[in-house]
Amino acid sequence: MVAQPFTVDLNKPLVFQVGHLGESYQEWVHQPIVSKEGPRFFASEFWEFLTLTHWWAIPTIWLPVVCWAISLSFQKGHTLPQLALLVVGGLIIWTLMEYTLHRFLFHIDTKSYWGNTAHYLLHGCHHKHPMDGLRLVFPPAATAILCFPVSSLRLFISHIMTVFFIYCSAFICDMLNSVSQLTNPDS
């Protein structure tokens, strides 16, 4: 008996179906469905709602955050030329990060169930349904969910680096003390 290849039912929520495509996922996801209506991702109304974002939501949410951060930097004593340099530097870094994520993460070949599912959620839906106007930008709800682990990781790494630099400083001071005692035995 020959097993039939898995096919996606477009009338059902897609997210947990695409993982079953296995090695044929890459071919499937790069055959676009051009339609004004986007597909349903989840059976749950709550989770489905969190995947839909109008384009204007991004500047509405993030411009006040950016303005607040700039004003906070100004209050802490940064000059206008410094702020301009920081904003331009931030735009350049964001552009490079966006390109790197898009080139090396969003376009990886996946074959596993969870790899296909994650890829479809993060970027594959953009290739499969390029005209879906409510899924062109990353949802703010997902950003809020990701902020906690990313911020926690940043704090963890900064604490490790602080401990590392304190340890290195103590080691250097100890070495300098040892060298001074070896070169000046009378002191």
TIKOL-301482 format. One line per field, with one value per residue: residue number from 1; residue in three letters; x, z, y of N, C-alpha, C, CB in turn. Coordinates in nm, 2 decimals. Glycine has a CB too. Layout:
N
n NUM_...
res ALA_...
n.X X_...
n.Z Z_...
n.Y Y_...
ca.X X_...
ca.Z Z_...
ca.Y Y_...
c.X X_...
c.Z Z_...
c.Y Y_...
cb.X X_...
cb.Z Z_...
cb.Y Y_...
This chain:
187
n 1_2_3_4_5_6_7_8_9_10_11_12_13_14_15_16_17_18_19_20_21_22_23_24_25_26_27_28_29_30_31_32_33_34_35_36_37_38_39_40_41_42_43_44_45_46_47_48_49_50_51_52_53_54_55_56_57_58_59_60_61_62_63_64_65_66_67_68_69_70_71_72_73_74_75_76_77_78_79_80_81_82_83_84_85_86_87_88_89_90_91_92_93_94_95_96_97_98_99_100_101_102_103_104_105_106_107_108_109_110_111_112_113_114_115_116_117_118_119_120_121_122_123_124_125_126_127_128_129_130_131_132_133_134_135_136_137_138_139_140_141_142_143_144_145_146_147_148_149_150_151_152_153_154_155_156_157_158_159_160_161_162_163_164_165_166_167_168_169_170_171_172_173_174_175_176_177_178_179_180_181_182_183_184_185_186_187
res MET_VAL_ALA_GLN_PRO_PHE_THR_VAL_ASP_LEU_ASN_LYS_PRO_LEU_VAL_PHE_GLN_VAL_GLY_HIS_LEU_GLY_GLU_SER_TYR_GLN_GLU_TRP_VAL_HIS_GLN_PRO_ILE_VAL_SER_LYS_GLU_GLY_PRO_ARG_PHE_PHE_ALA_SER_GLU_PHE_TRP_GLU_PHE_LEU_THR_LEU_THR_HIS_TRP_TRP_ALA_ILE_PRO_THR_ILE_TRP_LEU_PRO_VAL_VAL_CYS_TRP_ALA_ILE_SER_LEU_SER_PHE_GLN_LYS_GLY_HIS_THR_LEU_PRO_GLN_LEU_ALA_LEU_LEU_VAL_VAL_GLY_GLY_LEU_ILE_ILE_TRP_THR_LEU_MET_GLU_TYR_THR_LEU_HIS_ARG_PHE_LEU_PHE_HIS_ILE_ASP_THR_LYS_SER_TYR_TRP_GLY_ASN_THR_ALA_HIS_TYR_LEU_LEU_HIS_GLY_CYS_HIS_HIS_LYS_HIS_PRO_MET_ASP_GLY_LEU_ARG_LEU_VAL_PHE_PRO_PRO_ALA_ALA_THR_ALA_ILE_LEU_CYS_PHE_PRO_VAL_SER_SER_LEU_ARG_LEU_PHE_ILE_SER_HIS_ILE_MET_THR_VAL_PHE_PHE_ILE_TYR_CYS_SER_ALA_PHE_ILE_CYS_ASP_MET_LEU_ASN_SER_VAL_SER_GLN_LEU_THR_ASN_PRO_ASP_SER
n.X 0.08_0.06_0.15_-0.04_0.06_0.06_-0.19_-0.28_-0.57_-0.73_-0.96_-0.96_-0.81_-0.47_-0.22_-0.14_-0.15_0.05_0.29_0.28_0.35_0.61_0.90_0.80_0.71_0.86_0.83_0.55_0.50_0.61_0.45_0.24_-0.08_-0.29_-0.50_-0.74_-0.85_-0.72_-0.59_-0.73_-0.57_-0.58_-0.81_-0.91_-1.07_-0.95_-0.66_-0.65_-0.72_-0.50_-0.31_-0.36_-0.30_-0.33_-0.16_-0.12_-0.12_0.14_0.31_0.14_0.17_0.45_0.58_0.51_0.66_0.92_0.95_0.92_1.15_1.35_1.30_1.36_1.63_1.72_1.65_1.83_2.06_2.18_2.29_2.14_2.28_2.40_2.17_2.06_2.25_2.23_1.97_2.00_2.20_2.05_1.85_2.01_2.12_1.88_1.79_2.00_1.97_1.71_1.74_1.93_1.78_1.57_1.71_1.87_1.72_1.44_1.44_1.53_1.56_1.32_1.21_1.10_0.82_0.77_0.96_0.86_0.61_0.68_0.82_0.62_0.45_0.62_0.72_0.65_0.38_0.37_0.48_0.31_0.06_0.07_-0.10_-0.24_-0.34_-0.36_-0.15_0.10_0.28_0.47_0.29_0.19_0.11_0.25_0.51_0.50_0.48_0.73_0.90_0.96_1.12_1.34_1.43_1.49_1.70_1.88_1.94_2.04_2.27_2.41_2.45_2.62_2.83_2.91_2.99_3.20_3.38_3.44_3.57_3.79_3.91_3.98_4.16_4.35_4.44_4.54_4.75_4.91_4.98_5.13_5.34_5.45_5.54_5.73_5.92_5.99_6.10_6.14_5.93
n.Z 0.00_-0.09_0.06_0.06_-0.04_0.19_0.19_0.20_0.35_0.25_0.35_0.62_0.93_0.89_1.02_1.19_1.00_0.80_0.89_0.85_0.59_0.55_0.37_0.13_0.19_0.12_-0.16_-0.17_-0.02_-0.18_-0.39_-0.47_-0.35_-0.49_-0.36_-0.23_0.02_0.32_0.45_0.71_1.01_1.27_1.47_1.70_1.79_1.94_1.91_1.64_1.60_1.71_1.51_1.31_1.17_1.10_0.87_0.96_1.23_1.32_1.30_1.47_1.72_1.76_1.70_1.91_2.12_2.02_2.02_2.29_2.39_2.26_2.38_2.65_2.63_2.56_2.80_2.97_2.90_2.65_2.35_2.07_1.82_1.90_1.95_1.69_1.56_1.70_1.63_1.35_1.34_1.47_1.28_1.07_1.19_1.25_0.98_0.88_1.06_1.00_0.73_0.76_0.92_0.74_0.52_0.62_0.83_0.77_0.52_0.54_0.47_0.56_0.70_0.90_1.12_1.33_1.24_0.99_1.06_1.23_1.05_0.86_1.02_1.09_0.84_0.60_0.53_0.41_0.17_0.06_0.06_-0.07_-0.10_0.13_0.32_0.60_0.72_0.67_0.83_1.14_1.41_1.68_1.92_1.92_1.93_2.19_2.34_2.27_2.38_2.65_2.69_2.52_2.64_2.90_2.83_2.74_2.98_3.13_2.99_3.01_3.29_3.31_3.16_3.32_3.56_3.45_3.36_3.61_3.73_3.55_3.59_3.86_3.84_3.68_3.84_4.06_3.92_3.85_4.11_4.19_4.00_4.07_4.33_4.27_4.13_4.30_4.57_4.83_4.91
n.Y -0.12_0.22_0.52_0.81_1.14_1.42_1.67_2.01_2.14_2.41_2.52_2.48_2.58_2.68_2.67_2.45_2.25_2.28_2.18_1.91_1.87_1.81_1.74_1.84_2.09_2.33_2.36_2.38_2.62_2.82_2.85_3.08_3.19_3.40_3.62_3.84_3.79_3.67_3.36_3.14_3.11_2.99_2.79_2.90_3.20_3.39_3.35_3.37_3.64_3.77_3.74_3.92_4.23_4.56_4.78_5.04_5.02_4.97_5.21_5.36_5.24_5.22_5.47_5.65_5.52_5.54_5.82_5.87_5.74_5.89_6.14_6.08_6.02_6.28_6.41_6.29_6.41_6.40_6.56_6.74_6.68_6.44_6.28_6.28_6.13_5.89_5.81_5.79_5.59_5.39_5.34_5.24_5.01_4.87_4.82_4.66_4.44_4.36_4.28_4.07_3.89_3.84_3.73_3.51_3.38_3.37_3.25_2.99_2.64_2.42_2.10_1.96_1.90_2.10_2.29_2.36_2.46_2.68_2.83_2.89_3.05_3.27_3.37_3.23_3.25_3.49_3.45_3.25_3.37_3.64_3.87_3.92_4.16_4.19_4.06_4.16_4.28_4.23_4.11_4.33_4.21_3.96_4.07_4.18_3.95_3.83_4.01_3.98_3.73_3.80_4.04_3.94_3.77_3.95_4.09_3.88_3.82_4.06_4.07_3.85_3.94_4.16_4.03_3.88_4.09_4.21_4.00_3.97_4.22_4.20_3.99_4.10_4.31_4.16_4.03_4.25_4.33_4.11_4.12_4.36_4.30_4.11_4.25_4.45_4.36_4.46_4.62
ca.X 0.00_0.14_0.10_-0.07_0.12_-0.03_-0.23_-0.33_-0.71_-0.74_-1.09_-0.94_-0.70_-0.35_-0.09_-0.10_-0.15_0.17_0.40_0.27_0.40_0.75_1.00_0.73_0.67_0.92_0.76_0.41_0.49_0.65_0.34_0.15_-0.23_-0.32_-0.64_-0.76_-0.88_-0.62_-0.64_-0.75_-0.45_-0.61_-0.95_-0.95_-1.09_-0.85_-0.53_-0.66_-0.72_-0.36_-0.22_-0.41_-0.25_-0.34_-0.03_-0.11_-0.10_0.28_0.35_0.06_0.22_0.59_0.62_0.52_0.77_1.05_0.95_0.95_1.29_1.43_1.29_1.43_1.77_1.74_1.65_1.95_2.18_2.23_2.27_2.06_2.36_2.41_2.04_2.04_2.35_2.17_1.85_2.05_2.26_1.95_1.79_2.11_2.13_1.76_1.79_2.09_1.91_1.59_1.79_1.99_1.67_1.50_1.79_1.92_1.63_1.32_1.45_1.59_1.48_1.27_1.15_1.04_0.69_0.78_1.03_0.77_0.50_0.73_0.86_0.50_0.40_0.71_0.74_0.60_0.25_0.39_0.51_0.20_-0.05_0.13_-0.19_-0.30_-0.31_-0.35_-0.04_0.22_0.38_0.48_0.19_0.24_0.09_0.37_0.62_0.49_0.51_0.87_0.98_1.00_1.24_1.45_1.48_1.55_1.83_1.97_1.98_2.12_2.40_2.47_2.50_2.73_2.95_2.95_3.07_3.33_3.47_3.48_3.66_3.91_3.97_4.04_4.27_4.46_4.49_4.62_4.87_4.99_5.03_5.23_5.45_5.52_5.61_5.85_6.02_6.02_6.08_6.15_5.81
ca.Z 0.00_-0.10_0.14_-0.02_0.02_0.27_0.12_0.29_0.32_0.26_0.42_0.76_0.98_0.82_1.09_1.23_0.89_0.71_0.94_0.80_0.45_0.55_0.27_0.02_0.24_0.05_-0.29_-0.15_0.03_-0.28_-0.50_-0.41_-0.38_-0.50_-0.32_-0.14_0.15_0.37_0.51_0.85_1.07_1.39_1.49_1.81_1.75_2.01_1.85_1.50_1.61_1.74_1.39_1.21_1.20_0.99_0.85_1.04_1.38_1.36_1.34_1.58_1.84_1.78_1.70_2.05_2.19_1.97_2.07_2.43_2.41_2.23_2.48_2.77_2.60_2.57_2.94_3.03_2.87_2.51_2.27_1.95_1.73_1.95_1.93_1.55_1.53_1.76_1.54_1.22_1.37_1.50_1.15_1.00_1.26_1.22_0.84_0.87_1.13_0.92_0.61_0.81_0.96_0.62_0.43_0.68_0.91_0.70_0.40_0.56_0.42_0.68_0.67_1.02_1.15_1.40_1.16_0.88_1.13_1.27_0.93_0.80_1.10_1.08_0.71_0.49_0.50_0.33_0.03_0.02_0.05_-0.07_-0.10_0.26_0.38_0.74_0.77_0.61_0.94_1.25_1.50_1.81_2.03_1.92_1.98_2.33_2.39_2.26_2.45_2.78_2.68_2.47_2.74_3.00_2.78_2.74_3.12_3.17_2.92_3.07_3.42_3.29_3.12_3.43_3.64_3.37_3.36_3.75_3.75_3.47_3.66_3.98_3.80_3.63_3.96_4.13_3.84_3.87_4.24_4.19_3.93_4.15_4.44_4.22_4.08_4.42_4.69_4.96_4.94
ca.Y 0.00_0.34_0.63_0.93_1.26_1.51_1.79_2.11_2.18_2.56_2.55_2.46_2.66_2.63_2.67_2.32_2.16_2.29_2.10_1.77_1.86_1.76_1.79_1.91_2.23_2.44_2.37_2.43_2.76_2.91_2.86_3.17_3.19_3.54_3.64_3.96_3.74_3.58_3.23_3.13_3.04_2.92_2.77_2.99_3.34_3.47_3.34_3.43_3.79_3.82_3.73_4.01_4.36_4.66_4.84_5.16_4.99_4.97_5.35_5.41_5.18_5.23_5.61_5.71_5.46_5.60_5.96_5.87_5.70_6.01_6.25_6.03_6.04_6.42_6.45_6.24_6.50_6.39_6.68_6.71_6.61_6.30_6.21_6.26_6.02_5.77_5.78_5.74_5.46_5.29_5.30_5.15_4.88_4.80_4.78_4.54_4.33_4.32_4.21_3.95_3.80_3.80_3.65_3.39_3.30_3.35_3.18_2.86_2.53_2.34_1.98_1.90_1.95_2.23_2.39_2.41_2.54_2.81_2.91_2.94_3.16_3.38_3.43_3.15_3.29_3.61_3.39_3.17_3.46_3.77_3.98_3.92_4.29_4.20_3.99_4.21_4.33_4.15_4.16_4.38_4.11_3.87_4.14_4.19_3.82_3.80_4.11_3.92_3.64_3.87_4.13_3.86_3.72_4.07_4.12_3.77_3.83_4.18_4.03_3.76_4.02_4.24_3.94_3.85_4.21_4.22_3.89_4.01_4.33_4.15_3.91_4.20_4.38_4.06_4.01_4.37_4.33_4.01_4.17_4.47_4.24_4.04_4.35_4.53_4.27_4.53_4.70
c.X 0.09_0.07_0.07_0.00_0.02_-0.07_-0.30_-0.48_-0.72_-0.87_-1.08_-0.83_-0.57_-0.24_-0.05_-0.11_-0.01_0.28_0.40_0.32_0.54_0.84_0.93_0.68_0.73_0.86_0.62_0.41_0.53_0.57_0.23_0.00_-0.26_-0.47_-0.64_-0.78_-0.76_-0.67_-0.66_-0.63_-0.49_-0.76_-1.00_-0.96_-0.98_-0.71_-0.54_-0.65_-0.58_-0.27_-0.26_-0.37_-0.26_-0.20_-0.01_-0.10_0.05_0.33_0.27_0.12_0.37_0.64_0.62_0.63_0.90_1.06_0.98_1.09_1.38_1.42_1.36_1.58_1.81_1.75_1.77_2.08_2.24_2.20_2.19_2.15_2.38_2.28_2.02_2.13_2.29_2.05_1.90_2.12_2.16_1.88_1.88_2.11_2.00_1.75_1.88_2.03_1.79_1.64_1.85_1.88_1.60_1.58_1.83_1.83_1.50_1.32_1.53_1.50_1.45_1.21_1.07_0.90_0.69_0.86_0.94_0.66_0.56_0.77_0.73_0.45_0.49_0.71_0.68_0.47_0.26_0.42_0.39_0.08_0.00_0.03_-0.27_-0.26_-0.30_-0.24_0.09_0.33_0.37_0.38_0.24_0.22_0.20_0.49_0.62_0.53_0.66_0.96_1.04_1.12_1.36_1.51_1.55_1.69_1.93_2.03_2.07_2.26_2.48_2.53_2.62_2.86_3.00_3.04_3.21_3.42_3.52_3.59_3.79_3.98_4.04_4.17_4.39_4.52_4.58_4.75_4.96_5.06_5.15_5.36_5.53_5.60_5.74_5.96_6.07_6.01_6.08_6.02_5.70
c.Z 0.00_-0.03_0.05_0.05_0.09_0.18_0.22_0.25_0.35_0.33_0.57_0.80_0.94_0.91_1.13_1.12_0.81_0.76_0.88_0.66_0.44_0.45_0.15_0.06_0.15_-0.09_-0.27_-0.11_-0.07_-0.41_-0.44_-0.45_-0.37_-0.48_-0.22_0.01_0.19_0.43_0.66_0.91_1.18_1.40_1.60_1.76_1.81_1.94_1.70_1.50_1.63_1.62_1.29_1.26_1.08_0.99_0.94_1.19_1.42_1.39_1.46_1.71_1.86_1.77_1.83_2.13_2.15_2.02_2.21_2.46_2.37_2.33_2.61_2.75_2.61_2.72_3.02_2.99_2.73_2.43_2.14_1.84_1.77_1.92_1.78_1.51_1.58_1.67_1.41_1.24_1.40_1.37_1.07_1.06_1.24_1.08_0.83_0.94_1.05_0.79_0.65_0.85_0.84_0.54_0.49_0.77_0.83_0.58_0.42_0.50_0.54_0.62_0.78_1.04_1.22_1.32_1.05_0.95_1.17_1.15_0.87_0.88_1.09_0.94_0.59_0.44_0.40_0.18_-0.02_-0.01_0.04_-0.07_0.03_0.33_0.53_0.80_0.70_0.71_1.05_1.36_1.63_1.92_2.03_1.97_2.13_2.40_2.39_2.34_2.58_2.77_2.62_2.57_2.86_2.96_2.78_2.88_3.16_3.12_2.98_3.21_3.41_3.25_3.23_3.53_3.58_3.38_3.51_3.77_3.68_3.54_3.78_3.95_3.76_3.75_4.04_4.06_3.86_4.00_4.25_4.12_4.01_4.27_4.39_4.18_4.19_4.54_4.82_5.00_5.00
c.Y 0.13_0.45_0.75_1.05_1.35_1.63_1.88_2.14_2.33_2.60_2.53_2.55_2.60_2.60_2.53_2.21_2.16_2.21_1.96_1.76_1.81_1.82_1.86_2.05_2.34_2.46_2.43_2.58_2.86_2.90_2.95_3.15_3.34_3.56_3.76_3.91_3.65_3.45_3.24_3.05_2.95_2.90_2.86_3.13_3.43_3.47_3.39_3.58_3.84_3.81_3.84_4.15_4.45_4.74_4.96_5.14_5.00_5.11_5.40_5.36_5.23_5.38_5.67_5.65_5.52_5.74_5.96_5.84_5.82_6.12_6.21_6.05_6.19_6.47_6.40_6.31_6.48_6.51_6.64_6.64_6.46_6.22_6.18_6.14_5.89_5.72_5.72_5.60_5.35_5.24_5.21_5.01_4.80_4.74_4.66_4.42_4.27_4.24_4.08_3.85_3.75_3.70_3.51_3.31_3.27_3.27_3.05_2.75_2.44_2.21_1.92_1.96_2.09_2.33_2.45_2.50_2.67_2.89_2.97_3.06_3.28_3.45_3.36_3.20_3.41_3.56_3.32_3.26_3.60_3.89_4.00_4.05_4.29_4.12_4.03_4.26_4.23_4.20_4.21_4.29_4.01_3.94_4.15_4.06_3.79_3.90_4.05_3.83_3.71_3.97_4.05_3.81_3.83_4.09_4.01_3.79_3.95_4.15_3.94_3.84_4.11_4.15_3.91_3.97_4.23_4.12_3.92_4.12_4.29_4.07_4.00_4.27_4.29_4.04_4.13_4.37_4.23_4.05_4.27_4.41_4.17_4.14_4.44_4.45_4.34_4.60_4.61
cb.X -0.10_0.16_0.19_-0.23_0.20_0.03_-0.33_-0.25_-0.81_-0.73_-1.20_-0.91_-0.70_-0.31_-0.10_-0.18_-0.26_0.21_0.39_0.13_0.40_0.74_1.08_0.61_0.71_1.07_0.76_0.35_0.58_0.80_0.29_0.19_-0.31_-0.27_-0.71_-0.87_-1.01_-0.54_-0.53_-0.88_-0.36_-0.56_-0.97_-0.85_-1.23_-0.84_-0.49_-0.79_-0.81_-0.30_-0.24_-0.56_-0.10_-0.45_-0.01_-0.24_-0.15_0.36_0.34_-0.08_0.21_0.66_0.54_0.38_0.77_1.05_0.82_0.86_1.33_1.39_1.14_1.39_1.81_1.63_1.52_1.96_2.28_2.17_2.40_2.01_2.49_2.45_1.92_2.08_2.49_2.13_1.76_2.15_2.35_1.84_1.76_2.25_2.15_1.64_1.84_2.22_1.86_1.51_1.90_2.08_1.57_1.46_1.92_2.04_1.60_1.26_1.52_1.63_1.56_1.18_1.26_1.13_0.61_0.84_1.15_0.70_0.45_0.86_0.93_0.39_0.40_0.85_0.88_0.59_0.17_0.51_0.63_0.16_-0.15_0.21_-0.29_-0.27_-0.41_-0.49_-0.06_0.19_0.34_0.62_0.09_0.17_-0.04_0.39_0.62_0.35_0.44_0.91_0.90_0.89_1.21_1.41_1.36_1.46_1.81_1.90_1.85_2.06_2.39_2.38_2.39_2.70_2.90_2.83_2.99_3.29_3.40_3.36_3.61_3.87_3.86_3.94_4.23_4.40_4.38_4.54_4.84_4.91_4.92_5.18_5.41_5.42_5.52_5.81_5.96_5.93_6.18_6.26_5.76
cb.Z 0.12_-0.25_0.25_-0.02_-0.09_0.40_0.00_0.30_0.41_0.13_0.36_0.79_1.13_0.72_1.21_1.35_0.79_0.70_1.09_0.81_0.39_0.53_0.21_-0.03_0.38_0.03_-0.36_-0.03_0.15_-0.32_-0.54_-0.44_-0.27_-0.64_-0.26_-0.18_0.15_0.48_0.48_0.89_1.13_1.52_1.54_1.92_1.79_2.16_1.84_1.44_1.73_1.85_1.33_1.20_1.24_1.02_0.71_1.01_1.41_1.24_1.22_1.57_1.84_1.68_1.60_2.12_2.17_1.82_2.04_2.50_2.32_2.09_2.51_2.79_2.47_2.49_3.01_3.01_2.97_2.44_2.23_1.89_1.71_2.10_1.98_1.47_1.59_1.90_1.52_1.15_1.49_1.59_1.07_1.00_1.41_1.25_0.75_0.93_1.27_0.87_0.54_0.93_1.05_0.54_0.40_0.76_1.04_0.67_0.29_0.71_0.32_0.77_0.62_1.15_1.25_1.53_1.09_0.81_1.25_1.36_0.83_0.79_1.25_1.12_0.68_0.53_0.62_0.38_0.04_0.12_0.17_-0.20_-0.22_0.35_0.33_0.80_0.75_0.52_0.98_1.31_1.53_1.83_2.01_1.78_1.92_2.37_2.32_2.11_2.48_2.85_2.60_2.34_2.80_3.04_2.64_2.68_3.21_3.13_2.77_3.07_3.50_3.19_3.00_3.51_3.67_3.22_3.31_3.85_3.70_3.33_3.69_4.07_3.68_3.53_4.05_4.14_3.70_3.84_4.34_4.13_3.79_4.20_4.52_4.10_3.97_4.43_4.68_4.95_4.82
cb.Y 0.00_0.38_0.66_0.96_1.34_1.55_1.76_2.24_2.09_2.62_2.47_2.31_2.67_2.73_2.75_2.28_2.19_2.43_2.09_1.73_2.00_1.61_1.68_1.83_2.24_2.41_2.23_2.35_2.77_2.88_2.71_3.31_3.11_3.60_3.52_4.05_3.66_3.66_3.12_3.06_3.15_2.99_2.62_2.98_3.39_3.42_3.19_3.38_3.83_3.73_3.60_4.01_4.35_4.77_4.88_5.25_4.85_4.91_5.44_5.37_5.03_5.16_5.69_5.69_5.30_5.60_6.03_5.76_5.58_6.06_6.28_5.88_5.99_6.50_6.39_6.09_6.47_6.26_6.74_6.84_6.68_6.30_6.30_6.38_6.05_5.79_5.90_5.84_5.48_5.35_5.43_5.22_4.90_4.89_4.89_4.58_4.37_4.44_4.29_3.98_3.87_3.92_3.72_3.42_3.38_3.49_3.26_2.84_2.44_2.42_1.88_1.91_1.85_2.21_2.32_2.29_2.46_2.78_2.82_2.83_3.11_3.34_3.44_3.01_3.33_3.69_3.30_3.07_3.44_3.78_3.96_3.80_4.38_4.14_3.84_4.33_4.47_4.14_4.05_4.51_4.04_3.81_4.28_4.23_3.71_3.81_4.24_3.85_3.52_3.95_4.22_3.74_3.66_4.19_4.13_3.64_3.85_4.30_3.96_3.65_4.11_4.29_3.81_3.82_4.33_4.21_3.76_4.04_4.44_4.07_3.82_4.30_4.43_3.93_3.98_4.50_4.30_3.88_4.22_4.57_4.15_3.95_4.43_4.66_4.16_4.63_4.77
